[in-house]
Amino acid sequence: MKVISLVPSITEALFDLGLTENEIVGRTKFCIHPSEKVKNIEIIGGTKNLNIEKIKSLKPDLILANKEENVKEQVEILMKDFKVIVYNTETIEDNYYLLKNLGLLFNKEERAQAFNLKIYEIFNQTNINTKVKVAYLIWNNPYMTVGSDTFINHILNEIGFENIFKNQTRYPIIKTEDLAKADVIMLSSEPFPFKEKHIAELKKIYPHKKIMIVDGEAFSWYGTHIAKCENYFKELIAEFND
């Protein structure tokens, strides 16, 4: 089966489940894991600006997309000529069914189940002792954060953080004064690449708050990626359990 993945975390999951470069014939420029394998696969544009003609030329048997990451109109064009499955992954439960479905699709049920069990094990064993109020920033100028209906919010909850913007949805634009109630401000490494200078800027306003850069992939890459973040989450939580 020739497969094209339009989603970075799904591309990674397909390889983790045991698919090869012979089966995965196309990927986006943001599909960077596993690096030694994706480098041999045709790039079919970005997640939001697909090269439709290139996709057609690859003649895939199946295209895998995501409701949030891909543009509806582009996916609908592809649906006219190809079998397209569109996933919508917002919660840990959604992630469970994503992996289960991929396992069934490619006859990799055992491997998919192993990843699911690992993910549940990580969250069962990795928690902050008391709820810590957090603001998680994904963009700068303007500052943007995450609402309740995002995968990031669910990961934060699973390891013991309380999102101070949980009463909002999607990715609201906020001001610095909106961060006042947070115990910790997390600056994600992606999609905006926050750096130490951005910590310094916020420290001028909130000198006594804990402000830190966090691994954006650990919080936003669903699929199998979370199963590899056990040590990262443990080290992160250790900073709050002292």
PyMOL commands that set and color helices and strands:
alter all, ss='L'
color gray80, all
select helices_A, chain A and resi 8-17+35-38+52-58+72-79+92-105+109-125+151-158+176-179+196-205+216-220+225-228+230-238
alter helices_A, ss='H'
color red, helices_A
select strands_A, chain A and resi 3-5+24-27+42-43+62-66+84-87+132-139+143-145+161-163+173-174+184-188+210-214
alter strands_A, ss='S'
color yellow, strands_A
deselect
rebuild
show_as cartoon
